[in-house]
Amino acid sequence: MPARLIRSRGFRKAVLQEAIDGLLAGDVDTGRALLRDYVNGTMGFHRLAKLTHIPAKSLMRMLGPKGNPQARNLCDVIDHLQRAEGVRVHVWLKNTTKGRAA
């Protein structure tokens, strides 16, 4: 995946979106894994550490298989990844029940 992340902006955007979608849907393990792959295939943890002021090793642990990031740190990481990619993720609510007021 890393080579494809470097070559394809569309693929990078899709991976970032899928990671965030996974986190919001409660699939935290997949979301973290995709964010880790995204960072490894794009800017790397050392550059992200400079941007976020979070040590690279902490970022690696945070997005690792046993990571448990604080919401503040995770949001900061996502913010910097979006800025670097030149995108902004938007979230909206969708009523999933028929005939019931939200």
TIVO-2410 file (N, C-alpha, C; in nm, 3 decimals):
# residues 102
REC num residu      c1      c2      c3 atome chaine
REC   1      M   0.080  -0.121   0.000     N      A
REC   1      M   0.000   0.000   0.000    CA      A
REC   1      M   0.085   0.127   0.000     C      A
REC   2      P   0.200   0.134   0.070     N      A
REC   2      P   0.275   0.260   0.076    CA      A
REC   2      P   0.310   0.318  -0.061     C      A
REC   3      A   0.351   0.236  -0.157     N      A
REC   3      A   0.387   0.289  -0.289    CA      A
REC   3      A   0.265   0.351  -0.356     C      A
REC   4      R   0.152   0.288  -0.342     N      A
REC   4      R   0.029   0.340  -0.403    CA      A
REC   4      R  -0.013   0.471  -0.335     C      A
REC   5      L   0.013   0.484  -0.206     N      A
REC   5      L  -0.018   0.608  -0.137    CA      A
REC   5      L   0.065   0.723  -0.193     C      A
REC   6      I   0.189   0.695  -0.225     N      A
REC   6      I   0.277   0.798  -0.280    CA      A
REC   6      I   0.231   0.840  -0.419     C      A
REC   7      R   0.190   0.742  -0.500     N      A
REC   7      R   0.155   0.768  -0.641    CA      A
REC   7      R   0.017   0.831  -0.660     C      A
REC   8      S  -0.078   0.793  -0.580     N      A
REC   8      S  -0.217   0.828  -0.611    CA      A
REC   8      S  -0.281   0.915  -0.503     C      A
REC   9      R  -0.306   1.040  -0.538     N      A
REC   9      R  -0.372   1.131  -0.444    CA      A
REC   9      R  -0.513   1.082  -0.413     C      A
REC  10      G  -0.582   1.030  -0.513     N      A
REC  10      G  -0.716   0.978  -0.491    CA      A
REC  10      G  -0.717   0.863  -0.392     C      A
REC  11      F  -0.618   0.776  -0.403     N      A
REC  11      F  -0.608   0.664  -0.310    CA      A
REC  11      F  -0.578   0.713  -0.169     C      A
REC  12      R  -0.487   0.812  -0.158     N      A
REC  12      R  -0.455   0.869  -0.026    CA      A
REC  12      R  -0.580   0.926   0.039     C      A
REC  13      K  -0.657   1.002  -0.037     N      A
REC  13      K  -0.779   1.061   0.017    CA      A
REC  13      K  -0.877   0.952   0.060     C      A
REC  14      A  -0.889   0.846  -0.019     N      A
REC  14      A  -0.981   0.738   0.014    CA      A
REC  14      A  -0.938   0.666   0.142     C      A
REC  15      V  -0.808   0.644   0.159     N      A
REC  15      V  -0.758   0.577   0.280    CA      A
REC  15      V  -0.783   0.664   0.402     C      A
REC  16      L  -0.757   0.794   0.390     N      A
REC  16      L  -0.781   0.885   0.501    CA      A
REC  16      L  -0.930   0.889   0.536     C      A
REC  17      Q  -1.015   0.895   0.437     N      A
REC  17      Q  -1.159   0.898   0.461    CA      A
REC  17      Q  -1.205   0.766   0.526     C      A
REC  18      E  -1.156   0.654   0.476     N      A
REC  18      E  -1.194   0.524   0.531    CA      A
REC  18      E  -1.149   0.512   0.677     C      A
REC  19      A  -1.032   0.564   0.708     N      A
REC  19      A  -0.982   0.560   0.846    CA      A
REC  19      A  -1.074   0.639   0.938     C      A
REC  20      I  -1.109   0.758   0.897     N      A
REC  20      I  -1.195   0.844   0.979    CA      A
REC  20      I  -1.335   0.784   0.990     C      A
REC  21      D  -1.388   0.733   0.879     N      A
REC  21      D  -1.518   0.666   0.882    CA      A
REC  21      D  -1.517   0.549   0.980     C      A
REC  22      G  -1.410   0.471   0.978     N      A
REC  22      G  -1.399   0.358   1.069    CA      A
REC  22      G  -1.399   0.402   1.214     C      A
REC  23      L  -1.322   0.506   1.244     N      A
REC  23      L  -1.317   0.556   1.381    CA      A
REC  23      L  -1.455   0.602   1.427     C      A
REC  24      L  -1.524   0.677   1.342     N      A
REC  24      L  -1.656   0.729   1.378    CA      A
REC  24      L  -1.761   0.619   1.390     C      A
REC  25      A  -1.742   0.511   1.316     N      A
REC  25      A  -1.837   0.399   1.321    CA      A
REC  25      A  -1.806   0.303   1.436     C      A
REC  26      G  -1.699   0.329   1.510     N      A
REC  26      G  -1.665   0.244   1.622    CA      A
REC  26      G  -1.566   0.134   1.591     C      A
REC  27      D  -1.519   0.127   1.468     N      A
REC  27      D  -1.417   0.028   1.431    CA      A
REC  27      D  -1.280   0.091   1.451     C      A
REC  28      V  -1.246   0.110   1.577     N      A
REC  28      V  -1.126   0.184   1.614    CA      A
REC  28      V  -0.999   0.113   1.568     C      A
REC  29      D  -0.996  -0.018   1.576     N      A
REC  29      D  -0.876  -0.092   1.535    CA      A
REC  29      D  -0.844  -0.070   1.388     C      A
REC  30      T  -0.946  -0.079   1.303     N      A
REC  30      T  -0.925  -0.058   1.160    CA      A
REC  30      T  -0.890   0.087   1.132     C      A
REC  31      G  -0.959   0.179   1.198     N      A
REC  31      G  -0.931   0.322   1.179    CA      A
REC  31      G  -0.787   0.356   1.214     C      A
REC  32      R  -0.740   0.306   1.327     N      A
REC  32      R  -0.600   0.331   1.368    CA      A
REC  32      R  -0.503   0.269   1.269     C      A
REC  33      A  -0.532   0.146   1.227     N      A
REC  33      A  -0.442   0.077   1.133    CA      A
REC  33      A  -0.433   0.153   1.001     C      A
REC  34      L  -0.545   0.202   0.953     N      A
REC  34      L  -0.543   0.279   0.827    CA      A
REC  34      L  -0.469   0.411   0.844     C      A
REC  35      L  -0.488   0.476   0.959     N      A
REC  35      L  -0.413   0.600   0.983    CA      A
REC  35      L  -0.263   0.572   0.989     C      A
REC  36      R  -0.225   0.462   1.054     N      A
REC  36      R  -0.083   0.425   1.061    CA      A
REC  36      R  -0.027   0.400   0.922     C      A
REC  37      D  -0.101   0.326   0.839     N      A
REC  37      D  -0.057   0.301   0.701    CA      A
REC  37      D  -0.046   0.431   0.623     C      A
REC  38      Y  -0.144   0.519   0.644     N      A
REC  38      Y  -0.143   0.648   0.574    CA      A
REC  38      Y  -0.019   0.728   0.612     C      A
REC  39      V   0.009   0.737   0.741     N      A
REC  39      V   0.126   0.814   0.787    CA      A
REC  39      V   0.254   0.752   0.732     C      A
REC  40      N   0.266   0.620   0.741     N      A
REC  40      N   0.386   0.552   0.690    CA      A
REC  40      N   0.404   0.574   0.540     C      A
REC  41      G   0.295   0.580   0.466     N      A
REC  41      G   0.302   0.594   0.321    CA      A
REC  41      G   0.308   0.737   0.271     C      A
REC  42      T   0.298   0.832   0.362     N      A
REC  42      T   0.300   0.972   0.319    CA      A
REC  42      T   0.412   1.047   0.391     C      A
REC  43      M   0.379   1.119   0.495     N      A
REC  43      M   0.476   1.208   0.559    CA      A
REC  43      M   0.570   1.138   0.657     C      A
REC  44      G   0.530   1.026   0.711     N      A
REC  44      G   0.612   0.958   0.810    CA      A
REC  44      G   0.588   1.013   0.950     C      A
REC  45      F   0.623   0.933   1.049     N      A
REC  45      F   0.595   0.971   1.187    CA      A
REC  45      F   0.683   1.084   1.239     C      A
REC  46      H   0.803   1.098   1.186     N      A
REC  46      H   0.891   1.204   1.236    CA      A
REC  46      H   0.841   1.341   1.192     C      A
REC  47      R   0.793   1.352   1.070     N      A
REC  47      R   0.737   1.481   1.025    CA      A
REC  47      R   0.607   1.510   1.099     C      A
REC  48      L   0.523   1.409   1.116     N      A
REC  48      L   0.398   1.429   1.190    CA      A
REC  48      L   0.427   1.471   1.334     C      A
REC  49      A   0.532   1.416   1.392     N      A
REC  49      A   0.571   1.454   1.529    CA      A
REC  49      A   0.606   1.602   1.536     C      A
REC  50      K   0.676   1.651   1.436     N      A
REC  50      K   0.710   1.794   1.435    CA      A
REC  50      K   0.586   1.881   1.424     C      A
REC  51      L   0.490   1.838   1.345     N      A
REC  51      L   0.367   1.915   1.327    CA      A
REC  51      L   0.278   1.913   1.451     C      A
REC  52      T   0.269   1.798   1.515     N      A
REC  52      T   0.177   1.783   1.628    CA      A
REC  52      T   0.240   1.810   1.764     C      A
REC  53      H   0.373   1.813   1.768     N      A
REC  53      H   0.447   1.827   1.894    CA      A
REC  53      H   0.422   1.707   1.986     C      A
REC  54      I   0.395   1.593   1.925     N      A
REC  54      I   0.381   1.466   1.996    CA      A
REC  54      I   0.500   1.381   1.950     C      A
REC  55      P   0.578   1.324   2.042     N      A
REC  55      P   0.693   1.244   2.001    CA      A
REC  55      P   0.655   1.132   1.903     C      A
REC  56      A   0.742   1.107   1.807     N      A
REC  56      A   0.716   1.006   1.704    CA      A
REC  56      A   0.685   0.870   1.765     C      A
REC  57      K   0.758   0.831   1.868     N      A
REC  57      K   0.733   0.701   1.931    CA      A
REC  57      K   0.594   0.696   1.994     C      A
REC  58      S   0.551   0.806   2.050     N      A
REC  58      S   0.416   0.811   2.108    CA      A
REC  58      S   0.311   0.800   1.999     C      A
REC  59      L   0.335   0.866   1.886     N      A
REC  59      L   0.243   0.855   1.773    CA      A
REC  59      L   0.235   0.712   1.721     C      A
REC  60      M   0.350   0.647   1.712     N      A
REC  60      M   0.353   0.508   1.666    CA      A
REC  60      M   0.276   0.416   1.760     C      A
REC  61      R   0.296   0.437   1.890     N      A
REC  61      R   0.220   0.357   1.989    CA      A
REC  61      R   0.072   0.387   1.980     C      A
REC  62      M   0.040   0.514   1.969     N      A
REC  62      M  -0.098   0.559   1.965    CA      A
REC  62      M  -0.175   0.494   1.850     C      A
REC  63      L  -0.111   0.482   1.735     N      A
REC  63      L  -0.176   0.426   1.617    CA      A
REC  63      L  -0.145   0.278   1.598     C      A
REC  64      G  -0.073   0.220   1.693     N      A
REC  64      G  -0.039   0.078   1.687    CA      A
REC  64      G  -0.156  -0.010   1.728     C      A
REC  65      P  -0.138  -0.142   1.716     N      A
REC  65      P  -0.244  -0.238   1.745    CA      A
REC  65      P  -0.302  -0.229   1.887     C      A
REC  66      K  -0.219  -0.191   1.983     N      A
REC  66      K  -0.266  -0.180   2.121    CA      A
REC  66      K  -0.281  -0.036   2.165     C      A
REC  67      G  -0.278   0.057   2.069     N      A
REC  67      G  -0.286   0.198   2.101    CA      A
REC  67      G  -0.421   0.237   2.159     C      A
REC  68      N  -0.419   0.340   2.242     N      A
REC  68      N  -0.540   0.393   2.302    CA      A
REC  68      N  -0.526   0.545   2.309     C      A
REC  69      P  -0.534   0.611   2.193     N      A
REC  69      P  -0.507   0.755   2.190    CA      A
REC  69      P  -0.615   0.836   2.260     C      A
REC  70      Q  -0.571   0.945   2.320     N      A
REC  70      Q  -0.666   1.042   2.374    CA      A
REC  70      Q  -0.734   1.110   2.256     C      A
REC  71      A  -0.858   1.146   2.273     N      A
REC  71      A  -0.935   1.210   2.166    CA      A
REC  71      A  -0.866   1.337   2.116     C      A
REC  72      R  -0.810   1.414   2.207     N      A
REC  72      R  -0.743   1.539   2.169    CA      A
REC  72      R  -0.626   1.511   2.075     C      A
REC  73      N  -0.544   1.410   2.108     N      A
REC  73      N  -0.429   1.377   2.024    CA      A
REC  73      N  -0.473   1.321   1.890     C      A
REC  74      L  -0.574   1.236   1.891     N      A
REC  74      L  -0.624   1.177   1.767    CA      A
REC  74      L  -0.681   1.285   1.675     C      A
REC  75      C  -0.756   1.378   1.731     N      A
REC  75      C  -0.812   1.487   1.651    CA      A
REC  75      C  -0.701   1.576   1.595     C      A
REC  76      D  -0.597   1.599   1.674     N      A
REC  76      D  -0.484   1.680   1.627    CA      A
REC  76      D  -0.413   1.610   1.511     C      A
REC  77      V  -0.393   1.480   1.523     N      A
REC  77      V  -0.330   1.404   1.414    CA      A
REC  77      V  -0.415   1.413   1.288     C      A
REC  78      I  -0.545   1.389   1.301     N      A
REC  78      I  -0.633   1.393   1.184    CA      A
REC  78      I  -0.634   1.532   1.122     C      A
REC  79      D  -0.635   1.635   1.204     N      A
REC  79      D  -0.632   1.772   1.153    CA      A
REC  79      D  -0.507   1.796   1.069     C      A
REC  80      H  -0.391   1.754   1.117     N      A
REC  80      H  -0.267   1.776   1.043    CA      A
REC  80      H  -0.260   1.691   0.916     C      A
REC  81      L  -0.313   1.570   0.921     N      A
REC  81      L  -0.315   1.486   0.801    CA      A
REC  81      L  -0.406   1.548   0.694     C      A
REC  82      Q  -0.519   1.601   0.736     N      A
REC  82      Q  -0.608   1.667   0.640    CA      A
REC  82      Q  -0.541   1.790   0.578     C      A
REC  83      R  -0.476   1.868   0.661     N      A
REC  83      R  -0.407   1.988   0.610    CA      A
REC  83      R  -0.299   1.950   0.508     C      A
REC  84      A  -0.222   1.847   0.541     N      A
REC  84      A  -0.114   1.804   0.452    CA      A
REC  84      A  -0.170   1.754   0.319     C      A
REC  85      E  -0.284   1.689   0.323     N      A
REC  85      E  -0.346   1.634   0.202    CA      A
REC  85      E  -0.427   1.739   0.128     C      A
REC  86      G  -0.459   1.851   0.195     N      A
REC  86      G  -0.539   1.956   0.132    CA      A
REC  86      G  -0.686   1.919   0.122     C      A
REC  87      V  -0.734   1.846   0.223     N      A
REC  87      V  -0.875   1.806   0.225    CA      A
REC  87      V  -0.933   1.837   0.363     C      A
REC  88      R  -1.065   1.834   0.369     N      A
REC  88      R  -1.134   1.851   0.497    CA      A
REC  88      R  -1.249   1.752   0.500     C      A
REC  89      V  -1.255   1.672   0.602     N      A
REC  89      V  -1.362   1.575   0.618    CA      A
REC  89      V  -1.481   1.644   0.682     C      A
REC  90      H  -1.599   1.617   0.628     N      A
REC  90      H  -1.723   1.671   0.685    CA      A
REC  90      H  -1.810   1.555   0.731     C      A
REC  91      V  -1.877   1.575   0.843     N      A
REC  91      V  -1.964   1.473   0.898    CA      A
REC  91      V  -2.106   1.530   0.901     C      A
REC  92      W  -2.203   1.448   0.863     N      A
REC  92      W  -2.342   1.491   0.874    CA      A
REC  92      W  -2.425   1.377   0.930     C      A
REC  93      L  -2.535   1.416   0.989     N      A
REC  93      L  -2.624   1.317   1.048    CA      A
REC  93      L  -2.728   1.275   0.946     C      A
REC  94      K  -2.760   1.148   0.947     N      A
REC  94      K  -2.860   1.095   0.856    CA      A
REC  94      K  -2.960   1.015   0.937     C      A
REC  95      N  -3.087   1.045   0.921     N      A
REC  95      N  -3.192   0.973   0.991    CA      A
REC  95      N  -3.203   0.833   0.931     C      A
REC  96      T  -3.187   0.732   1.013     N      A
REC  96      T  -3.191   0.595   0.963    CA      A
REC  96      T  -3.322   0.525   0.995     C      A
REC  97      T  -3.413   0.594   1.060     N      A
REC  97      T  -3.544   0.536   1.090    CA      A
REC  97      T  -3.648   0.600   1.000     C      A
REC  98      K  -3.737   0.519   0.946     N      A
REC  98      K  -3.842   0.570   0.856    CA      A
REC  98      K  -3.960   0.618   0.937     C      A
REC  99      G  -4.015   0.731   0.899     N      A
REC  99      G  -4.138   0.780   0.958    CA      A
REC  99      G  -4.126   0.835   1.098     C      A
REC 100      R  -4.006   0.852   1.148     N      A
REC 100      R  -3.988   0.905   1.283    CA      A
REC 100      R  -3.911   1.035   1.276     C      A
REC 101      A  -3.954   1.130   1.353     N      A
REC 101      A  -3.886   1.259   1.357    CA      A
REC 101      A  -3.753   1.242   1.429     C      A
REC 102      A  -3.655   1.316   1.384     N      A
REC 102      A  -3.522   1.308   1.445    CA      A
REC 102      A  -3.517   1.383   1.576     C      A
***
